[in-house]
Amino acid sequence: MNFNQLIRFTPIYQSRVWGGRRMETLLGATLPDATTPFGEAWTVSDRAEAPSVTAEGVSLHELWRNHREAVFGKALMHSTSATFPLLMKILDACDDLSIQVHPPASMAAALQGEPKTEMWFIAHADPGAKIYAGLKPGVTRTAFEQALQHGTVADVVHVIEAHTGDCLFIPSGRVHAIGAGLLIYEIQQNSDTTYRVFDWNRVGLDGKPRALHVQESLQSIDFADFEPQVQLIEADGTLVKCDYFDVRLCDKVGAVGEAGECVTLAVVSGEISVGGMTLKAGDFALLPASMDAASRMVKPAKVASQWLEIRVPA
């Protein structure tokens, strides 16, 4: 396999009761069929249930296990993670997602789950779209449990009006929900553990109510997490930098990363050209650590092109 060029994976589309078709209409994606509501595209995934694979049949897991230095760099050679540590998705929310929480590392094993910290970049927001994150001031566990009993959980969760270009950090333990009318790029720990605490009294695609995880949620929620706000972009484009990922928003011509560094590119608007390959909005690609300096140059192919640069901290 040539490690001096971008590595692309075939997206894995997931049907969801709250999903839609905007990956097709807004991003030009070719969806698997003409009618299913697709809520998620897993674009970079080292999950056994949904593994990312290149057009040549090489999996992300194989790259992580057998070509780690060439693809991911010396800095990650000694990572103890058995899998590539991040999962990247595009979410199309045409209805409100469940109010949910992901378990913190201190609780995940006891709850038989995996910890998950994530971030959202809003690639498109309909007018009036909302995101739910954290609690309203003064909401205690007791007040939250009372809201559960009365079906009024939405009244105690903090609401943020969402706009295209916003970014929100969701550390594990933060109660949250994506509202209707949002197309989101999600970067997260490689975990698929979600505890639903309230699902708007809906049924799933099979006509049955979806399972809730009330007790697990109550053990995971940070009840001191009040009114979080969207991220402020730093001078170097940094949106979120934490123990699990470093994500920057970029729009300028130049080289991506340093020699020996792996960077994932995710185009959010317009088109860019990297190493002779064109990426359009909705495309994700790994730039291998062994890629030479000349091939690392990014050239916007259209005006107002923006992309995310995603790194795994060493």
TIKOLMI-718279 format. One record per residue (C-alpha): residue number from 0; residue in three letters; x, y, z. Coordinates in steps of 0.05 Angstrom, whole numbers, plus 5000, padded with zeros to 4 digits. Layout:
% TIKOLMI-718279
+-------+------+------+------+------+
| tilum | fiba |    X |    Y |    Z |
+-------+------+------+------+------+
|   NUM |  ALA |    X |    Y |    Z |
...
+-------+------+------+------+------+
% end
This chain:
% TIKOLMI-718279
+-------+------+------+------+------+
| tilum | fiba |    X |    Y |    Z |
+-------+------+------+------+------+
|     0 |  MET | 5000 | 5000 | 5000 |
|     1 |  ASN | 5025 | 5069 | 4983 |
|     2 |  PHE | 5036 | 5110 | 5046 |
|     3 |  ASN | 5056 | 5173 | 5009 |
|     4 |  GLN | 4984 | 5190 | 4991 |
|     5 |  LEU | 4919 | 5202 | 5028 |
|     6 |  ILE | 4882 | 5141 | 5055 |
|     7 |  ARG | 4807 | 5142 | 5043 |
|     8 |  PHE | 4756 | 5095 | 5074 |
|     9 |  THR | 4687 | 5075 | 5049 |
|    10 |  PRO | 4634 | 5109 | 5094 |
|    11 |  ILE | 4590 | 5062 | 5135 |
|    12 |  TYR | 4519 | 5089 | 5136 |
|    13 |  GLN | 4474 | 5075 | 5196 |
|    14 |  SER | 4398 | 5081 | 5194 |
|    15 |  ARG | 4368 | 5118 | 5253 |
|    16 |  VAL | 4296 | 5136 | 5271 |
|    17 |  TRP | 4318 | 5210 | 5276 |
|    18 |  GLY | 4359 | 5210 | 5212 |
|    19 |  GLY | 4346 | 5238 | 5143 |
|    20 |  ARG | 4376 | 5246 | 5073 |
|    21 |  ARG | 4418 | 5309 | 5080 |
|    22 |  MET | 4484 | 5274 | 5072 |
|    23 |  GLU | 4458 | 5264 | 5002 |
|    24 |  THR | 4427 | 5332 | 4990 |
|    25 |  LEU | 4478 | 5376 | 5026 |
|    26 |  LEU | 4542 | 5336 | 5017 |
|    27 |  GLY | 4528 | 5298 | 4953 |
|    28 |  ALA | 4538 | 5229 | 4986 |
|    29 |  THR | 4513 | 5167 | 4951 |
|    30 |  LEU | 4469 | 5134 | 5003 |
|    31 |  PRO | 4456 | 5058 | 5002 |
|    32 |  ASP | 4383 | 5065 | 4982 |
|    33 |  ALA | 4331 | 5117 | 4963 |
|    34 |  THR | 4285 | 5119 | 5024 |
|    35 |  THR | 4319 | 5099 | 5089 |
|    36 |  PRO | 4331 | 5155 | 5141 |
|    37 |  PHE | 4407 | 5152 | 5151 |
|    38 |  GLY | 4427 | 5186 | 5215 |
|    39 |  GLU | 4501 | 5169 | 5217 |
|    40 |  ALA | 4560 | 5158 | 5170 |
|    41 |  TRP | 4618 | 5126 | 5206 |
|    42 |  THR | 4676 | 5155 | 5166 |
|    43 |  VAL | 4737 | 5132 | 5207 |
|    44 |  SER | 4720 | 5071 | 5249 |
|    45 |  ASP | 4762 | 5016 | 5281 |
|    46 |  ARG | 4701 | 4980 | 5310 |
|    47 |  ALA | 4691 | 4906 | 5300 |
|    48 |  GLU | 4617 | 4917 | 5285 |
|    49 |  ALA | 4631 | 4971 | 5233 |
|    50 |  PRO | 4704 | 4971 | 5209 |
|    51 |  SER | 4729 | 5024 | 5161 |
|    52 |  VAL | 4760 | 4993 | 5098 |
|    53 |  THR | 4795 | 5025 | 5039 |
|    54 |  ALA | 4774 | 5013 | 4967 |
|    55 |  GLU | 4832 | 4964 | 4963 |
|    56 |  GLY | 4804 | 4924 | 5022 |
|    57 |  VAL | 4853 | 4946 | 5075 |
|    58 |  SER | 4821 | 4960 | 5143 |
|    59 |  LEU | 4838 | 5015 | 5191 |
|    60 |  HIS | 4850 | 4961 | 5243 |
|    61 |  GLU | 4902 | 4928 | 5198 |
|    62 |  LEU | 4937 | 4995 | 5189 |
|    63 |  TRP | 4937 | 5007 | 5265 |
|    64 |  ARG | 4964 | 4937 | 5280 |
|    65 |  ASN | 5013 | 4925 | 5224 |
|    66 |  HIS | 5034 | 4993 | 5196 |
|    67 |  ARG | 5031 | 5038 | 5256 |
|    68 |  GLU | 5096 | 5076 | 5247 |
|    69 |  ALA | 5086 | 5087 | 5172 |
|    70 |  VAL | 5015 | 5112 | 5179 |
|    71 |  PHE | 5008 | 5139 | 5250 |
|    72 |  GLY | 5080 | 5159 | 5267 |
|    73 |  LYS | 5132 | 5142 | 5319 |
|    74 |  ALA | 5096 | 5184 | 5371 |
|    75 |  LEU | 5039 | 5133 | 5373 |
|    76 |  MET | 5082 | 5071 | 5367 |
|    77 |  HIS | 5077 | 5056 | 5441 |
|    78 |  SER | 5003 | 5069 | 5449 |
|    79 |  THR | 4971 | 5014 | 5490 |
|    80 |  SER | 4905 | 5020 | 5453 |
|    81 |  ALA | 4887 | 4956 | 5417 |
|    82 |  THR | 4848 | 4997 | 5365 |
|    83 |  PHE | 4855 | 5064 | 5332 |
|    84 |  PRO | 4833 | 5109 | 5391 |
|    85 |  LEU | 4783 | 5154 | 5354 |
|    86 |  LEU | 4716 | 5144 | 5320 |
|    87 |  MET | 4694 | 5198 | 5270 |
|    88 |  LYS | 4624 | 5207 | 5243 |
|    89 |  ILE | 4576 | 5253 | 5206 |
|    90 |  LEU | 4507 | 5258 | 5239 |
|    91 |  ASP | 4443 | 5280 | 5204 |
|    92 |  ALA | 4391 | 5298 | 5257 |
|    93 |  CYS | 4322 | 5310 | 5227 |
|    94 |  ASP | 4289 | 5299 | 5295 |
|    95 |  ASP | 4314 | 5309 | 5366 |
|    96 |  LEU | 4361 | 5255 | 5390 |
|    97 |  SER | 4349 | 5223 | 5458 |
|    98 |  ILE | 4375 | 5260 | 5519 |
|    99 |  GLN | 4434 | 5218 | 5538 |
|   100 |  VAL | 4502 | 5213 | 5572 |
|   101 |  HIS | 4566 | 5175 | 5562 |
|   102 |  PRO | 4601 | 5143 | 5622 |
|   103 |  PRO | 4665 | 5173 | 5650 |
|   104 |  ALA | 4727 | 5130 | 5655 |
|   105 |  SER | 4717 | 5123 | 5731 |
|   106 |  MET | 4648 | 5090 | 5721 |
|   107 |  ALA | 4651 | 5056 | 5652 |
|   108 |  ALA | 4679 | 4989 | 5674 |
|   109 |  ALA | 4630 | 4982 | 5731 |
|   110 |  LEU | 4573 | 4998 | 5684 |
|   111 |  GLN | 4600 | 4949 | 5631 |
|   112 |  GLY | 4610 | 5005 | 5581 |
|   113 |  GLU | 4666 | 5045 | 5548 |
|   114 |  PRO | 4682 | 5117 | 5567 |
|   115 |  LYS | 4668 | 5169 | 5514 |
|   116 |  THR | 4687 | 5241 | 5507 |
|   117 |  GLU | 4668 | 5275 | 5442 |
|   118 |  MET | 4661 | 5340 | 5405 |
|   119 |  TRP | 4612 | 5366 | 5353 |
|   120 |  PHE | 4626 | 5414 | 5295 |
|   121 |  ILE | 4561 | 5439 | 5265 |
|   122 |  ALA | 4568 | 5437 | 5190 |
|   123 |  HIS | 4496 | 5460 | 5179 |
|   124 |  ALA | 4442 | 5487 | 5225 |
|   125 |  ASP | 4370 | 5501 | 5205 |
|   126 |  PRO | 4342 | 5567 | 5233 |
|   127 |  GLY | 4321 | 5556 | 5305 |
|   128 |  ALA | 4359 | 5490 | 5314 |
|   129 |  LYS | 4380 | 5474 | 5385 |
|   130 |  ILE | 4430 | 5432 | 5422 |
|   131 |  TYR | 4420 | 5408 | 5493 |
|   132 |  ALA | 4481 | 5404 | 5539 |
|   133 |  GLY | 4492 | 5405 | 5614 |
|   134 |  LEU | 4441 | 5425 | 5666 |
|   135 |  LYS | 4404 | 5489 | 5681 |
|   136 |  PRO | 4432 | 5526 | 5742 |
|   137 |  GLY | 4414 | 5494 | 5808 |
|   138 |  VAL | 4386 | 5429 | 5781 |
|   139 |  THR | 4403 | 5374 | 5831 |
|   140 |  ARG | 4400 | 5299 | 5823 |
|   141 |  THR | 4335 | 5299 | 5862 |
|   142 |  ALA | 4305 | 5351 | 5815 |
|   143 |  PHE | 4329 | 5312 | 5755 |
|   144 |  GLU | 4297 | 5247 | 5781 |
|   145 |  GLN | 4232 | 5284 | 5793 |
|   146 |  ALA | 4234 | 5310 | 5721 |
|   147 |  LEU | 4244 | 5238 | 5698 |
|   148 |  GLN | 4182 | 5216 | 5735 |
|   149 |  HIS | 4141 | 5273 | 5704 |
|   150 |  GLY | 4169 | 5266 | 5633 |
|   151 |  THR | 4197 | 5337 | 5637 |
|   152 |  VAL | 4272 | 5323 | 5631 |
|   153 |  ALA | 4278 | 5373 | 5573 |
|   154 |  ASP | 4258 | 5429 | 5622 |
|   155 |  VAL | 4319 | 5418 | 5666 |
|   156 |  VAL | 4372 | 5411 | 5611 |
|   157 |  HIS | 4410 | 5473 | 5586 |
|   158 |  VAL | 4390 | 5494 | 5515 |
|   159 |  ILE | 4437 | 5528 | 5465 |
|   160 |  GLU | 4414 | 5559 | 5400 |
|   161 |  ALA | 4457 | 5526 | 5347 |
|   162 |  HIS | 4490 | 5559 | 5287 |
|   163 |  THR | 4531 | 5534 | 5228 |
|   164 |  GLY | 4604 | 5534 | 5249 |
|   165 |  ASP | 4592 | 5525 | 5323 |
|   166 |  CYS | 4631 | 5473 | 5362 |
|   167 |  LEU | 4613 | 5441 | 5428 |
|   168 |  PHE | 4656 | 5397 | 5473 |
|   169 |  ILE | 4620 | 5339 | 5506 |
|   170 |  PRO | 4664 | 5308 | 5561 |
|   171 |  SER | 4639 | 5242 | 5588 |
|   172 |  GLY | 4588 | 5255 | 5643 |
|   173 |  ARG | 4556 | 5314 | 5607 |
|   174 |  VAL | 4482 | 5302 | 5594 |
|   175 |  HIS | 4466 | 5323 | 5523 |
|   176 |  ALA | 4424 | 5316 | 5460 |
|   177 |  ILE | 4429 | 5339 | 5388 |
|   178 |  GLY | 4367 | 5376 | 5365 |
|   179 |  ALA | 4330 | 5371 | 5299 |
|   180 |  GLY | 4357 | 5408 | 5239 |
|   181 |  LEU | 4431 | 5396 | 5249 |
|   182 |  LEU | 4486 | 5364 | 5207 |
|   183 |  ILE | 4545 | 5350 | 5253 |
|   184 |  TYR | 4616 | 5325 | 5247 |
|   185 |  GLU | 4630 | 5284 | 5310 |
|   186 |  ILE | 4700 | 5267 | 5335 |
|   187 |  GLN | 4700 | 5220 | 5395 |
|   188 |  GLN | 4737 | 5167 | 5433 |
|   189 |  ASN | 4731 | 5099 | 5401 |
|   190 |  SER | 4669 | 5079 | 5440 |
|   191 |  ASP | 4597 | 5063 | 5425 |
|   192 |  THR | 4569 | 5067 | 5495 |
|   193 |  THR | 4509 | 5113 | 5502 |
|   194 |  TYR | 4460 | 5114 | 5560 |
|   195 |  ARG | 4392 | 5143 | 5540 |
|   196 |  VAL | 4357 | 5176 | 5598 |
|   197 |  PHE | 4297 | 5206 | 5560 |
|   198 |  ASP | 4274 | 5194 | 5488 |
|   199 |  TRP | 4215 | 5241 | 5480 |
|   200 |  ASN | 4167 | 5181 | 5487 |
|   201 |  ARG | 4182 | 5158 | 5416 |
|   202 |  VAL | 4184 | 5089 | 5384 |
|   203 |  GLY | 4241 | 5062 | 5342 |
|   204 |  LEU | 4240 | 5040 | 5269 |
|   205 |  ASP | 4211 | 4973 | 5293 |
|   206 |  GLY | 4151 | 5009 | 5325 |
|   207 |  LYS | 4173 | 4994 | 5396 |
|   208 |  PRO | 4199 | 5043 | 5449 |
|   209 |  ARG | 4275 | 5046 | 5449 |
|   210 |  ALA | 4310 | 5021 | 5511 |
|   211 |  LEU | 4327 | 5071 | 5565 |
|   212 |  HIS | 4385 | 5066 | 5614 |
|   213 |  VAL | 4361 | 5109 | 5671 |
|   214 |  GLN | 4402 | 5079 | 5728 |
|   215 |  GLU | 4466 | 5079 | 5687 |
|   216 |  SER | 4453 | 5150 | 5666 |
|   217 |  LEU | 4442 | 5174 | 5737 |
|   218 |  GLN | 4508 | 5143 | 5757 |
|   219 |  SER | 4544 | 5176 | 5699 |
|   220 |  ILE | 4515 | 5247 | 5697 |
|   221 |  ASP | 4558 | 5303 | 5725 |
|   222 |  PHE | 4507 | 5340 | 5768 |
|   223 |  ALA | 4555 | 5399 | 5776 |
|   224 |  ASP | 4557 | 5413 | 5701 |
|   225 |  PHE | 4516 | 5476 | 5689 |
|   226 |  GLU | 4505 | 5517 | 5626 |
|   227 |  PRO | 4565 | 5498 | 5582 |
|   228 |  GLN | 4576 | 5543 | 5522 |
|   229 |  VAL | 4602 | 5533 | 5451 |
|   230 |  GLN | 4677 | 5532 | 5441 |
|   231 |  LEU | 4715 | 5595 | 5424 |
|   232 |  ILE | 4763 | 5585 | 5366 |
|   233 |  GLU | 4835 | 5600 | 5384 |
|   234 |  ALA | 4884 | 5640 | 5341 |
|   235 |  ASP | 4915 | 5577 | 5311 |
|   236 |  GLY | 4846 | 5549 | 5294 |
|   237 |  THR | 4841 | 5502 | 5354 |
|   238 |  LEU | 4770 | 5483 | 5370 |
|   239 |  VAL | 4783 | 5429 | 5422 |
|   240 |  LYS | 4847 | 5402 | 5451 |
|   241 |  CYS | 4840 | 5348 | 5504 |
|   242 |  ASP | 4872 | 5283 | 5525 |
|   243 |  TYR | 4838 | 5245 | 5468 |
|   244 |  PHE | 4838 | 5291 | 5407 |
|   245 |  ASP | 4864 | 5357 | 5380 |
|   246 |  VAL | 4817 | 5388 | 5329 |
|   247 |  ARG | 4830 | 5451 | 5290 |
|   248 |  LEU | 4789 | 5489 | 5238 |
|   249 |  CYS | 4831 | 5510 | 5178 |
|   250 |  ASP | 4821 | 5550 | 5114 |
|   251 |  LYS | 4891 | 5571 | 5091 |
|   252 |  VAL | 4939 | 5542 | 5040 |
|   253 |  GLY | 4999 | 5508 | 5070 |
|   254 |  ALA | 5030 | 5443 | 5093 |
|   255 |  VAL | 4990 | 5397 | 5138 |
|   256 |  GLY | 5028 | 5377 | 5200 |
|   257 |  GLU | 5101 | 5361 | 5208 |
|   258 |  ALA | 5143 | 5305 | 5180 |
|   259 |  GLY | 5126 | 5241 | 5216 |
|   260 |  GLU | 5057 | 5265 | 5239 |
|   261 |  CYS | 4991 | 5233 | 5220 |
|   262 |  VAL | 4931 | 5280 | 5211 |
|   263 |  THR | 4860 | 5264 | 5192 |
|   264 |  LEU | 4828 | 5316 | 5145 |
|   265 |  ALA | 4753 | 5327 | 5144 |
|   266 |  VAL | 4726 | 5377 | 5094 |
|   267 |  VAL | 4666 | 5416 | 5120 |
|   268 |  SER | 4656 | 5464 | 5061 |
|   269 |  GLY | 4682 | 5473 | 4990 |
|   270 |  GLU | 4738 | 5430 | 4963 |
|   271 |  ILE | 4813 | 5422 | 4975 |
|   272 |  SER | 4869 | 5388 | 4939 |
|   273 |  VAL | 4922 | 5349 | 4978 |
|   274 |  GLY | 4978 | 5310 | 4946 |
|   275 |  GLY | 4941 | 5309 | 4880 |
|   276 |  MET | 4876 | 5283 | 4910 |
|   277 |  THR | 4813 | 5325 | 4914 |
|   278 |  LEU | 4770 | 5323 | 4976 |
|   279 |  LYS | 4700 | 5354 | 4978 |
|   280 |  ALA | 4653 | 5371 | 5035 |
|   281 |  GLY | 4637 | 5307 | 5073 |
|   282 |  ASP | 4702 | 5272 | 5056 |
|   283 |  PHE | 4750 | 5246 | 5110 |
|   284 |  ALA | 4821 | 5222 | 5095 |
|   285 |  LEU | 4882 | 5201 | 5134 |
|   286 |  LEU | 4947 | 5237 | 5117 |
|   287 |  PRO | 5000 | 5185 | 5136 |
|   288 |  ALA | 5060 | 5201 | 5179 |
|   289 |  SER | 5107 | 5179 | 5124 |
|   290 |  MET | 5078 | 5226 | 5072 |
|   291 |  ASP | 5132 | 5273 | 5045 |
|   292 |  ALA | 5132 | 5348 | 5053 |
|   293 |  ALA | 5112 | 5364 | 4981 |
|   294 |  SER | 5051 | 5318 | 4985 |
|   295 |  ARG | 5027 | 5352 | 5049 |
|   296 |  MET | 5010 | 5417 | 5015 |
|   297 |  VAL | 4936 | 5437 | 5019 |
|   298 |  LYS | 4907 | 5478 | 4962 |
|   299 |  PRO | 4835 | 5502 | 4967 |
|   300 |  ALA | 4800 | 5484 | 4902 |
|   301 |  LYS | 4743 | 5532 | 4916 |
|   302 |  VAL | 4734 | 5596 | 4954 |
|   303 |  ALA | 4711 | 5592 | 5027 |
|   304 |  SER | 4736 | 5521 | 5035 |
|   305 |  GLN | 4743 | 5498 | 5107 |
|   306 |  TRP | 4768 | 5433 | 5137 |
|   307 |  LEU | 4782 | 5401 | 5204 |
|   308 |  GLU | 4851 | 5375 | 5221 |
|   309 |  ILE | 4845 | 5320 | 5273 |
|   310 |  ARG | 4904 | 5293 | 5312 |
|   311 |  VAL | 4912 | 5239 | 5365 |
|   312 |  PRO | 4955 | 5267 | 5422 |
|   313 |  ALA | 5017 | 5226 | 5435 |
+-------+------+------+------+------+
% end
